[in-house]
Amino acid sequence: MSPECGAYGRYHRLVNNTSTLLLTAAIACLAVVGCSPARPAPDSPLSVPPKDTVSIIAGRSNQSTPDHAQWTWSILGERNWTAPSASDTHLTLAQSYPLNDVVRRHGCNTWNCELTLDRDVASTSTGHWILKLHGSNGQTAQSIGTVPLKGGDLSSAVSAVQDRDTNSNLPASLTLATLGDRDITIAVTN
């Protein structure tokens, strides 16, 4: 039976006409929408920050109890870093390279800084802290120590300094919190 005959022919003409119509509509949509200039991403705490800046996203964990408290700060860069380090209450992100570098590897542009404070079970006047800098690439730097608790209260030992989302120019040196009489700081290199 030839394609021009009877119901079979009408079916093929309908399919061909529908396919042609859909293809024409798709090309028209691409011509109007797909060829328009790219729009910049809206400024949000989770968008990649502008060149030579780093975003700090502040937050306090909701997992706090009378014997445990936790603070977090997320660091989002417009470049990757490969070398986190921690020394006492000081953190550093170093050895950066561009986000889309096709040669260098093993860095990341998203880092999480976490300060955890736990009351000592043997002495309510002492708190044990852990300070971590963890990258989305799996690298972690950490330091640990103790801090006196006035009246046994965890909140007396820590005060968040960086308690709002912000952008900072690189190189950046920021105080995230105070822990007893010491500052919790992070240095982010170019």
C-alpha positions as CSV (number, residue, x, y, z in Angstrom):
1,M,0.0,0.0,0.0
2,S,1.5,3.4,-1.0
3,P,1.7,6.3,1.5
4,E,-0.8,8.3,-0.5
5,C,-3.6,5.7,-0.1
6,G,-6.5,5.8,2.4
7,A,-6.1,6.0,6.2
8,Y,-2.4,5.1,6.1
9,G,-1.7,8.1,3.8
10,R,-3.7,10.5,6.0
11,Y,-1.8,9.3,9.1
12,H,1.6,9.9,7.5
13,R,0.6,13.4,6.3
14,L,-0.7,14.2,9.8
15,V,2.6,13.0,11.5
16,N,4.7,14.9,9.0
17,N,2.7,18.1,9.4
18,T,2.8,17.8,13.2
19,S,6.5,17.1,13.2
20,T,7.1,20.1,10.9
21,L,4.9,22.3,13.1
22,L,6.8,21.3,16.3
23,L,10.2,21.7,14.7
24,T,9.2,25.2,13.5
25,A,7.9,26.2,17.0
26,A,11.1,24.9,18.6
27,I,13.3,26.9,16.2
28,A,11.2,30.0,16.9
29,C,11.5,29.6,20.7
30,L,15.3,29.1,20.4
31,A,15.6,32.2,18.2
32,V,13.7,34.3,20.7
33,V,14.8,32.9,24.1
34,G,18.0,31.0,23.4
35,C,19.7,33.8,21.7
36,S,19.1,36.5,24.3
37,P,22.1,37.7,26.2
38,A,23.0,35.9,29.4
39,R,21.7,37.5,32.6
40,P,23.9,37.8,35.6
41,A,23.1,35.5,38.5
42,P,21.2,37.2,41.3
43,D,23.3,38.1,44.4
44,S,22.7,35.5,47.0
45,P,24.8,34.0,49.7
46,L,25.2,30.9,47.7
47,S,26.2,32.4,44.4
48,V,29.9,32.5,43.5
49,P,31.2,35.9,44.8
50,P,32.7,38.6,42.6
51,K,36.4,38.4,41.5
52,D,38.9,38.7,44.3
53,T,36.3,38.3,47.1
54,V,35.2,35.6,49.4
55,S,31.7,35.1,50.9
56,I,31.3,34.2,54.6
57,I,27.9,32.6,55.4
58,A,27.3,32.7,59.2
59,G,25.2,30.3,61.1
60,R,24.7,28.6,64.5
61,S,23.9,25.0,64.7
62,N,20.5,24.0,66.1
63,Q,22.2,21.0,67.7
64,S,23.2,23.0,70.8
65,T,22.4,21.6,74.3
66,P,23.4,22.8,77.8
67,D,26.6,20.6,77.4
68,H,27.3,21.1,73.7
69,A,27.3,24.1,71.4
70,Q,28.3,24.5,67.8
71,W,28.9,27.4,65.4
72,T,29.5,27.2,61.7
73,W,30.7,29.6,59.0
74,S,30.7,28.6,55.3
75,I,33.4,30.1,53.1
76,L,32.6,30.4,49.4
77,G,35.2,31.6,47.0
78,E,35.5,32.6,43.4
79,R,38.6,30.3,43.2
80,N,39.8,27.0,44.7
81,W,42.1,26.5,47.6
82,T,44.2,23.4,48.2
83,A,45.9,24.0,51.6
84,P,43.8,24.4,54.8
85,S,45.7,24.7,58.0
86,A,44.8,25.2,61.7
87,S,47.0,26.4,64.5
88,D,45.4,27.0,67.9
89,T,42.5,29.3,67.2
90,H,43.8,30.5,63.8
91,L,42.7,28.9,60.5
92,T,44.2,29.5,57.0
93,L,43.2,28.8,53.5
94,A,46.1,29.0,51.0
95,Q,47.4,28.0,47.6
96,S,44.6,29.1,45.4
97,Y,43.9,28.6,41.7
98,P,41.1,29.6,39.3
99,L,37.8,27.7,39.5
100,N,37.9,26.5,35.9
101,D,41.6,25.6,35.7
102,V,42.0,22.5,33.6
103,V,45.4,21.6,34.9
104,R,45.4,21.9,38.6
105,R,43.2,19.7,40.8
106,H,42.4,18.7,44.4
107,G,41.2,22.1,45.5
108,C,37.7,23.4,46.2
109,N,36.0,26.7,46.6
110,T,33.6,25.7,49.4
111,W,34.9,25.3,52.9
112,N,33.1,24.9,56.2
113,C,34.5,26.3,59.5
114,E,33.1,24.6,62.6
115,L,33.6,25.5,66.2
116,T,32.4,22.9,68.7
117,L,32.4,23.4,72.5
118,D,31.6,20.7,75.0
119,R,31.4,20.9,78.8
120,D,34.0,18.7,80.5
121,V,32.2,15.8,82.3
122,A,34.6,15.9,85.2
123,S,34.7,19.6,85.7
124,T,31.8,21.9,84.9
125,S,34.2,24.9,84.9
126,T,36.1,23.7,81.8
127,G,35.1,23.4,78.2
128,H,36.8,21.4,75.4
129,W,36.8,23.0,71.9
130,I,37.4,21.7,68.5
131,L,38.0,24.0,65.6
132,K,37.8,22.5,62.1
133,L,38.2,23.8,58.5
134,H,36.7,21.2,56.1
135,G,36.6,21.5,52.3
136,S,34.2,19.9,49.9
137,N,37.2,18.1,48.5
138,G,37.6,16.1,51.8
139,Q,40.5,18.0,53.2
140,T,40.3,18.9,56.9
141,A,42.5,20.9,59.2
142,Q,41.7,21.0,63.0
143,S,42.9,22.1,66.3
144,I,41.7,21.4,69.8
145,G,42.0,23.0,73.3
146,T,40.3,23.9,76.5
147,V,38.7,27.1,77.8
148,P,37.5,28.1,81.2
149,L,33.7,28.3,81.6
150,K,32.4,31.1,83.9
151,G,29.7,29.7,86.1
152,G,29.8,26.5,84.0
153,D,27.9,28.2,81.2
154,L,29.0,27.4,77.6
155,S,27.7,30.7,76.2
156,S,30.0,32.6,78.6
157,A,33.0,31.2,76.7
158,V,32.1,31.9,73.1
159,S,30.7,35.0,71.3
160,A,30.2,35.0,67.5
161,V,31.8,38.1,66.0
162,Q,31.0,37.2,62.3
163,D,27.2,36.6,62.8
164,R,26.0,37.9,59.4
165,D,26.6,36.9,55.8
166,T,29.2,39.1,54.2
167,N,31.7,39.4,51.4
168,S,35.3,40.3,52.0
169,N,38.1,41.3,49.6
170,L,41.0,39.0,49.2
171,P,43.4,38.5,50.9
172,A,41.0,38.3,53.9
173,S,41.7,38.2,57.6
174,L,38.5,37.8,59.6
175,T,37.6,37.3,63.2
176,L,34.8,34.7,63.4
177,A,34.3,34.5,67.2
178,T,35.9,35.0,70.5
179,L,36.7,32.0,72.6
180,G,37.5,33.0,76.2
181,D,40.2,35.7,75.8
182,R,41.3,34.5,72.3
183,D,40.0,35.3,68.8
184,I,38.9,32.6,66.3
185,T,40.4,33.9,63.1
186,I,40.6,32.8,59.5
187,A,43.1,34.1,56.9
188,V,42.1,33.5,53.2
189,T,44.9,34.1,50.7
190,N,44.7,35.2,47.1
